[in-house]
């Protein structure tokens, strides 16, 4: 096994390697991306951070590589003090079974499986990734049996539970532990289940999971079509709360799709639409994907960071009541966006504090976030003692960066 930190390259180093392999000069890349040659040179040499999705997406497109290759691999899980995940059962289920091609196994009653999916969702909200993975690895296959062989009511219930298990829980937990390819497969399986169910709102729910199965910096098709899907589902939301929540989360996804295309005005408009609906409906414990004013505030914080508006991001964050975010992952997400905003303002010690709080809430999410990994590496390079001291070095060690 390589020593800790060996082979861990900065995003800028990946950009330089990709640019050279493509035979593209700095001048040419500057022209293709609309950024200066000097700035790109600083990025490649580790003197400037690549911290916005739109810039990474533009460079990836210009060099004809995936954004994943620039962002690099997530934090290795092979550390004496690190969490290891047994994804093999879930991997087999995702690869070898589907809603219309079930495994040859006995299936427990649907009410039992429904409780299992609820427990997986609860575990995920508590950032207990190992429990969520274990539950989903067994439950999804049994749900596929009901979806393929059950009568009409049971089949419908099984497909709805599969959309939750695949799309909401599966894609999220796999992304957060760095299993990007499996996350994408889970998103595809959710789409298959939704097609079989043939319900416009549930199709939209599956589309949300698929939209976030890959890094948004890749401009994945699943994310980029969310504005259209939100428009399509809008006439069907009526007074149904689940439909409202699905529609609201799609509008937030559409805002992110705009942001990675450097359309920050469009992003603000999409987010405002979601905020209006969230404010009207209020908070609801157990809301789908935690849709409500608090979660909209987290998204708006992130969108402001993407727009380079650190002060506005912190203002949005200050308006969020963490108690209304019944998920360690979303609370950690808010802390990580605040860390990015503080770093933009040169307030490294505050950024380190926020990252440490996020790590306590959801270590896997914090360690595998490519923007946070880049931020920690940048702080270590610039000022190993001044930028957080022991706390920063401890965080970097747990990320396998030193």
C-alpha positions in Angstrom: 0.0 0.0 0.0 1.3 3.5 -0.9 2.3 5.7 2.0 -0.4 8.2 3.1 -0.7 11.0 0.7 1.4 9.4 -2.1 -0.3 9.9 -5.4 -2.8 12.4 -4.1 -2.7 15.1 -6.8 -4.1 18.6 -6.7 -6.9 19.4 -9.2 -4.5 21.8 -10.9 -2.0 19.0 -11.4 -4.7 16.9 -13.1 -5.5 19.9 -15.4 -1.9 20.2 -16.4 -1.6 16.5 -17.1 -4.8 16.5 -19.2 -3.8 19.6 -21.1 -0.4 18.2 -21.9 -1.8 14.9 -22.9 -4.1 16.7 -25.3 -1.3 18.9 -26.7 -3.1 22.1 -25.8 -1.1 25.2 -24.8 -2.0 27.4 -21.9 -2.8 30.2 -24.4 -5.2 27.9 -26.2 -6.9 26.7 -23.1 -7.3 30.3 -21.9 -9.0 31.1 -25.1 -11.3 28.1 -24.9 -12.4 28.7 -21.4 -12.5 32.5 -21.2 -10.0 32.6 -18.4 -6.5 34.2 -18.4 -3.3 32.3 -19.1 -1.9 33.6 -15.8 -4.8 32.3 -13.8 -4.6 28.9 -15.4 -0.9 28.8 -14.8 -1.5 29.5 -11.1 -4.1 26.7 -11.0 -1.7 24.2 -12.5 1.0 25.1 -10.1 -1.1 25.0 -7.0 -1.2 28.8 -6.4 -4.9 29.2 -7.1 -7.8 26.9 -6.3 -10.2 25.5 -8.8 -13.3 25.9 -6.5 -16.3 26.4 -8.8 -18.1 23.8 -10.8 -18.5 26.1 -13.8 -14.7 26.5 -14.2 -14.1 22.8 -13.9 -16.8 22.0 -16.4 -15.4 24.6 -18.9 -11.9 23.2 -18.6 -13.1 19.6 -18.9 -15.1 20.4 -22.0 -12.2 22.3 -23.6 -9.8 19.4 -23.0 -12.4 16.7 -23.9 -12.1 14.9 -20.6 -14.5 14.1 -17.8 -14.7 16.4 -14.9 -14.3 13.3 -12.7 -10.7 12.9 -14.1 -9.9 16.5 -13.1 -11.5 16.2 -9.6 -9.5 13.0 -8.9 -10.5 10.0 -6.8 -12.2 10.3 -3.5 -10.4 9.8 -0.2 -9.2 6.2 0.2 -11.1 4.2 2.9 -8.0 2.1 3.8 -6.9 3.7 7.0 -6.5 2.2 10.4 -8.8 4.9 11.8 -11.1 5.0 8.7 -14.5 3.5 8.0 -14.6 0.7 5.5 -17.8 -0.2 3.7 -18.9 -3.6 2.4 -20.6 -2.6 -0.8 -20.3 -6.0 -2.5 -24.0 -7.2 -1.7 -25.4 -3.8 -2.9 -23.1 -3.9 -6.0 -24.3 -7.4 -6.9 -27.9 -6.3 -6.5 -27.4 -3.3 -8.7 -25.6 -5.1 -11.4 -27.4 -8.5 -11.5 -31.0 -7.5 -10.8 -33.6 -4.9 -12.0 -37.3 -4.1 -11.4 -38.2 -6.3 -14.4 -35.5 -8.9 -14.0 -35.5 -9.9 -10.3 -33.1 -12.2 -8.5 -34.1 -15.8 -7.7 -34.7 -15.2 -4.0 -37.5 -15.3 -1.5 -39.0 -11.9 -0.7 -40.3 -10.8 2.7 -43.7 -9.0 2.8 -43.9 -5.5 1.4 -44.7 -3.9 4.7 -41.5 -5.4 6.2 -39.5 -4.1 3.2 -41.1 -0.7 3.5 -39.9 -0.5 7.1 -36.4 -1.5 5.9 -36.3 1.3 3.3 -37.4 3.7 6.0 -34.6 2.5 8.3 -32.1 2.9 5.5 -33.3 6.5 5.0 -33.0 7.2 8.7 -29.5 5.7 8.8 -28.5 7.9 5.9 -29.8 11.0 7.6 -27.7 10.1 10.6 -24.7 9.7 8.3 -24.6 6.0 9.2 -23.5 5.0 5.7 -22.6 1.4 6.7 -26.1 0.6 8.0 -27.8 2.2 5.0 -25.5 0.2 2.6 -26.2 -3.0 4.4 -30.0 -2.6 4.4 -30.2 -1.5 0.8 -28.0 -4.5 -0.3 -30.6 -7.0 0.9 -33.8 -5.0 0.5 -33.6 -3.9 -3.1 -33.4 -7.4 -4.6 -36.5 -8.4 -2.6 -38.4 -5.4 -3.8 -37.5 -6.3 -7.4 -39.2 -9.6 -6.8 -42.4 -7.9 -5.8 -42.2 -5.4 -8.7 -41.9 -8.2 -11.2 -44.3 -10.7 -9.8 -46.8 -8.9 -7.5 -50.4 -8.0 -8.3 -51.2 -4.4 -9.3 -51.3 -2.7 -5.9 -48.2 -4.6 -4.6 -46.4 -3.9 -7.8 -47.1 -0.2 -7.5 -45.9 -0.1 -3.9 -42.8 -2.1 -4.7 -41.9 0.3 -7.6 -42.4 3.4 -5.4 -40.1 1.9 -2.7 -37.5 1.0 -5.3 -37.5 4.6 -6.5 -36.8 5.7 -3.0 -34.2 2.9 -2.4 -32.4 3.4 -5.7 -32.8 7.1 -6.4 -33.0 8.9 -3.1 -31.0 6.7 -0.7 -28.8 4.6 -3.1 -27.4 7.4 -5.2 -26.8 9.6 -2.2 -25.0 7.1 0.0 -22.9 5.8 -2.9 -21.9 9.3 -3.9 -20.9 10.2 -0.4 -18.6 7.3 0.0 -17.0 7.8 -3.4 -18.7 4.9 -5.3 -19.5 7.2 -8.3 -20.1 4.5 -10.9 -22.4 2.5 -8.6 -24.3 5.7 -7.8 -24.9 6.2 -11.5 -26.2 2.7 -11.9 -28.5 3.2 -8.9 -29.9 6.3 -10.6 -30.5 4.3 -13.8 -32.3 1.6 -11.9 -34.6 4.3 -10.3 -35.4 5.5 -13.8 -36.3 2.0 -14.9 -38.6 1.6 -11.9 -40.3 4.9 -12.6 -40.9 4.0 -16.3 -42.6 0.8 -15.2 -44.7 2.7 -12.7 -45.6 5.3 -15.3 -46.5 8.1 -12.9 -45.4 11.7 -13.8 -44.6 12.7 -10.2 -42.7 9.5 -9.4 -40.8 9.8 -12.7 -39.8 13.3 -11.5 -38.7 11.8 -8.1 -36.5 9.3 -10.0 -35.1 12.0 -12.2 -33.9 13.9 -9.1 -31.8 10.9 -7.9 -30.4 10.4 -11.4 -29.5 14.1 -11.7 -27.2 13.9 -8.7 -25.7 10.5 -9.3 -22.6 12.1 -10.9 -20.7 15.3 -10.1 -22.5 18.3 -11.5 -19.2 19.6 -12.9 -19.6 16.9 -15.6 -22.8 18.6 -16.7 -24.5 15.1 -16.8 -27.5 14.8 -18.9 -29.6 13.8 -15.9 -28.9 17.2 -14.2 -29.1 19.3 -17.3 -32.6 18.2 -18.2 -34.0 19.0 -14.8 -35.4 22.4 -15.9 -37.5 20.7 -18.5 -38.6 17.9 -16.2 -39.6 20.5 -13.6 -41.7 22.3 -16.2 -43.3 19.0 -17.2 -44.3 18.0 -13.7 -45.5 21.5 -12.6 -49.1 21.1 -14.0 -49.5 17.8 -12.0 -48.5 18.9 -8.5 -51.9 20.0 -7.4 -52.3 20.1 -3.6 -50.3 16.9 -3.0 -47.4 17.6 -0.6 -45.1 14.9 -2.0 -45.6 16.3 -5.5 -44.8 19.8 -4.1 -41.6 18.5 -2.6 -40.6 16.7 -5.7 -41.2 19.7 -7.8 -39.3 22.0 -5.4 -36.2 19.7 -5.4 -36.3 19.6 -9.2 -36.3 23.5 -9.3 -33.3 23.5 -7.0 -31.6 20.9 -9.3 -32.4 23.2 -12.2 -30.8 26.0 -10.4 -27.6 24.0 -10.1 -27.8 23.1 -13.8 -27.9 26.8 -14.6 -25.0 27.6 -12.2 -22.6 25.1 -13.9 -23.4 26.8 -17.2 -22.4 30.2 -15.7 -26.1 31.3 -15.8 -26.3 32.6 -12.3 -29.3 34.8 -13.0 -31.2 31.7 -14.1 -30.0 29.8 -11.1 -31.3 32.5 -8.8 -34.7 32.5 -10.6 -35.0 28.7 -10.3 -34.0 28.8 -6.6 -36.5 31.6 -5.9 -39.3 29.5 -7.4 -38.4 26.7 -5.0 -38.1 29.1 -2.0 -41.6 30.5 -2.7 -43.1 27.0 -2.6 -41.1 26.1 0.5 -42.1 29.2 2.4 -45.8 28.6 1.5 -45.8 24.9 2.6 -43.4 25.3 5.5 -41.2 22.7 7.2 -42.5 19.1 7.5 -40.6 16.5 9.4 -40.0 13.6 7.0 -40.4 15.8 3.9 -39.1 14.1 0.7 -35.4 15.0 0.4 -36.0 17.4 3.3 -37.6 20.0 1.1 -38.5 23.1 3.1 -37.2 26.6 3.8 -34.1 25.3 5.7 -32.9 23.0 2.9 -33.6 25.7 0.3 -31.4 27.9 2.3 -28.6 25.3 2.1 -29.0 25.1 -1.6 -29.0 28.9 -2.0 -25.8 29.1 0.1 -24.1 26.6 -2.3 -25.4 28.5 -5.3 -24.0 31.8 -4.0 -20.6 30.1 -3.4 -20.7 28.9 -7.1 -21.4 32.4 -8.2 -18.4 33.6 -6.2 -20.6 35.6 -3.8 -19.1 34.6 -0.5 -20.8 37.3 1.6 -24.2 36.4 0.2 -23.5 32.7 0.8 -22.8 33.4 4.5 -25.9 35.6 4.7 -28.1 32.7 3.4 -26.4 30.3 5.7 -27.1 32.5 8.7 -30.8 32.3 7.9 -30.9 28.5 8.1 -32.2 27.0 11.3 -30.1 23.7 11.6 -32.7 22.1 13.8 -35.0 22.1 10.7 -32.5 20.0 8.8 -33.2 16.5 10.2 -30.1 15.1 8.5 -26.5 15.1 9.5 -25.6 15.1 5.8 -27.5 18.3 5.1 -26.1 20.0 8.2 -22.6 18.9 7.1 -23.3 20.2 3.6 -24.2 23.6 5.1 -21.0 23.7 7.1 -18.9 22.7 4.0 -20.4 25.5 1.9 -19.7 28.0 4.7 -16.1 26.7 4.8 -15.8 27.4 1.1 -17.2 30.9 1.5 -14.9 31.7 4.4 -11.9 30.5 2.4 -13.0 32.8 -0.5 -12.8 35.7 2.0 -9.4 34.6 3.3 -10.7 33.6 6.7 -8.9 30.2 6.8 -9.3 29.6 10.5 -13.1 30.0 10.3 -13.1 27.7 7.3 -11.2 25.0 9.2 -13.7 25.3 12.1 -16.6 24.7 9.7 -14.9 21.7 8.1 -14.2 20.2 11.5 -17.8 20.6 12.4 -18.9 19.0 9.1 -16.5 16.1 9.6 -18.1 15.4 13.0 -21.5 15.3 11.4 -20.6 13.3 8.3 -17.0 12.2 7.9 -17.4 10.3 4.7 -19.1 13.2 3.0 -16.5 15.6 4.2 -13.5 13.4 3.2 -14.8 12.6 -0.3 -15.9 16.1 -1.3 -13.4 17.1 -4.0 -13.8 20.8 -3.3 -13.0 20.4 0.3 -10.1 18.1 -0.4 -8.7 20.8 -2.7 -9.3 23.5 -0.1 -7.4 21.5 2.6 -4.5 20.8 0.2 -4.4 24.5 -0.7 -4.3 25.6 3.0 -1.5 23.1 3.7 0.5 24.4 0.8 0.0 28.1 1.6 0.4 28.2 5.4 0.8 24.9 7.3 0.9 26.7 10.7 -1.2 29.7 10.2 -4.2 28.1 8.5 -5.6 26.1 11.4 -2.5 24.5 12.8 -3.1 21.1 14.4 -6.8 21.0 13.5 -6.0 21.4 9.8 -3.2 18.8 9.8 -5.5 16.4 11.6 -8.2 16.9 9.0 -5.7 16.5 6.2 -4.4 13.3 7.8 -7.9 11.8 8.1 -8.4 12.6 4.4 -5.1 10.7 3.6 -3.6 13.9 2.2 -0.5 13.8 4.5 
